[in-house]
Amino acid sequence: MYDVSKTTLSLAPMDKRARAQVHQLASCYNLISKSKGSGNHRFPTLIKNSRSGLQVKQGRVNAILRSVGGASFGKGSKTGANAPKEAGRKTKERIPLPRNQEGAQVGFGAERIGQDNVGHRLLSAMGWVEGMGVGATQGMSDPVGATIKISRGGLGF
């Protein structure tokens, strides 16, 4: 960038995602970037202008480099052996999240639906009384049970 005799730089052919990242980085450095070629032979070309290299958007550059694969630029690593040591600070231990168990009943022990519930009021208006089945044949008086299924067997997989 600091060589005044060169105003353009053509890079090697690369895939669409890599070219997009090159274009993003070029805009951070105030470079003009264009893609040339076609198919597998498409490559980015960078062009300097009077503003190139001035007012570099360092935060954006670091974000792009982190998205590529954990690289950082400028201030150095903040993790690992080079991380600053903080006295008295302990790392937060990971607490395992509760897992669903195969065959467990969903909603077991849940409270009944209150009388202020819209569904309860609607059924009551049609003559339903709590503990009674629904429909002409009085159907089932107990709710349909739902169980947790974690394994994929029997689901068409």
Residue pairs with C-beta under 8 A, 6 or more apart in sequence:
1 29
1 31
1 48
1 52
1 53
2 53
6 48
7 47
7 48
8 45
8 46
8 47
8 48
9 45
9 46
10 36
10 43
10 44
10 45
10 46
11 22
11 43
11 44
11 45
11 46
12 43
13 37
13 40
13 41
13 42
13 43
14 22
14 42
14 43
14 44
16 42
19 35
19 42
19 43
19 44
21 64
21 67
21 68
22 33
22 44
22 46
23 33
23 35
23 44
24 60
24 64
25 61
25 64
26 32
26 33
26 44
26 46
27 33
28 56
28 57
28 58
28 60
28 61
28 64
29 52
29 53
29 56
29 61
30 49
30 51
30 52
30 53
30 54
30 55
30 56
31 46
31 47
31 48
31 49
31 52
32 46
32 47
32 48
32 49
33 44
33 45
33 46
33 47
34 44
34 45
34 47
35 42
35 43
35 44
35 45
36 42
36 43
36 44
36 45
37 43
58 73
58 74
61 73
61 74
62 72
62 73
62 74
65 71
65 72
65 73
66 72
72 78
76 82
77 83
78 84
100 148
100 150
101 148
101 150
102 148
102 149
102 150
102 151
103 147
103 148
103 149
104 147
104 148
105 145
105 146
105 147
106 146
106 147
106 148
107 146
112 130
113 119
113 120
114 120
115 121
115 124
123 134
128 134
131 141
132 138
132 141
133 139
133 140
133 141
149 155
